[in-house]
Amino acid sequence: MPAHVRKGDTVMVISGDHKGKVGEILRVDPEKQRVVIKGLNLVTRHMKPNRVNQRGGIITKEAAVHMSNVQPVVDGKPTRVRFQTRDDGSKVRVAVKGGKVLGTVRGPRKK
């Protein structure tokens, strides 16, 4: 089943500690049904020195949030998503509020 959000979407967190905050999706992990949102759900990690990070130290980075806790933002408001199949066979994501097309899921089918 396709996810209602994709990388690059602007989303709002609808539950949890960061409820009401808006950010852009950096990564989507469909297997674990989690997304990483830019600037939200920051965690602090104490890192040992390694080849990539020579000095080590304390690093702050974004942690994943479950997909069910975010909704795409259309015109400043969160909305649910419907999937529609067009006449040419392409499948698109459509916002429930306003009916705006959010992007294609699958291109047109070849005959």
C-alpha positions in Angstrom: 0.0 0.0 0.0 1.4 3.4 -0.9 2.2 5.9 1.9 0.2 9.1 2.2 3.5 11.1 2.6 6.7 11.3 0.5 10.2 12.7 0.8 10.0 16.5 0.3 6.4 16.9 1.5 5.6 19.6 4.1 3.8 17.9 7.0 2.3 18.8 10.3 2.7 16.5 13.4 -0.8 15.7 14.7 0.1 13.9 17.9 2.9 13.5 20.4 5.4 15.9 22.0 5.8 18.0 18.8 2.0 18.3 18.0 1.2 21.3 15.7 4.8 21.7 14.4 5.5 21.8 10.7 8.5 20.6 8.8 9.8 19.0 5.6 10.3 15.2 5.3 14.0 14.3 4.8 13.6 10.5 4.7 10.9 7.9 4.6 11.3 4.3 5.8 8.3 2.4 4.4 9.4 -0.9 6.0 9.2 0.5 9.6 6.5 3.1 8.6 8.6 6.0 10.0 9.6 9.4 8.6 12.4 11.9 9.6 11.3 15.5 9.6 13.7 18.4 9.3 14.3 20.2 12.6 11.8 18.1 14.6 12.1 15.4 17.2 15.8 16.2 17.9 17.8 13.8 20.0 21.3 14.1 21.5 23.8 11.4 21.0 27.3 11.0 22.5 29.5 9.7 19.7 32.8 8.0 20.0 35.6 9.2 17.6 35.6 7.3 14.4 36.9 7.7 10.8 34.0 9.9 9.7 33.8 11.9 13.0 37.5 12.3 14.1 36.7 14.3 17.3 33.6 12.5 18.4 31.5 14.5 20.9 27.8 15.4 21.4 25.7 15.4 18.3 22.1 16.5 17.9 20.1 15.0 15.0 16.5 14.3 14.0 14.9 11.0 15.1 12.1 9.2 13.3 8.4 9.8 13.8 5.7 7.3 12.9 3.9 8.0 9.7 0.5 7.9 11.3 1.4 10.9 13.4 1.9 13.3 10.4 -0.4 14.8 7.8 0.5 16.7 4.6 -0.1 20.5 4.8 -2.2 22.1 2.1 -2.8 25.9 2.4 -1.5 26.0 6.0 -3.8 23.2 7.3 -3.2 19.5 7.7 -5.3 17.2 5.5 -5.9 13.6 4.9 -5.0 12.0 1.6 -7.0 10.0 -1.0 -5.7 8.1 -3.9 -7.3 8.4 -7.3 -6.7 6.5 -10.5 -6.9 8.7 -13.5 -8.3 7.7 -16.9 -4.7 7.2 -18.3 -4.0 4.7 -15.5 -1.8 7.0 -13.4 -2.4 7.1 -9.7 -2.2 10.4 -7.8 -2.5 11.6 -4.2 -5.3 14.1 -3.6 -5.9 16.2 -0.5 -9.3 15.6 1.0 -9.7 19.3 1.9 -9.7 21.3 -1.3 -9.0 18.4 -3.7 -5.5 19.6 -4.6 -3.2 17.1 -6.3 -0.2 16.4 -4.0 1.8 14.3 -6.5 1.8 11.2 -8.6 2.3 7.7 -7.0 2.5 5.8 -10.3 2.8 7.0 -13.9 0.4 6.0 -16.7 0.1 2.4 -17.5 1.6 1.2 -20.7 -0.6 -0.7 -23.2 
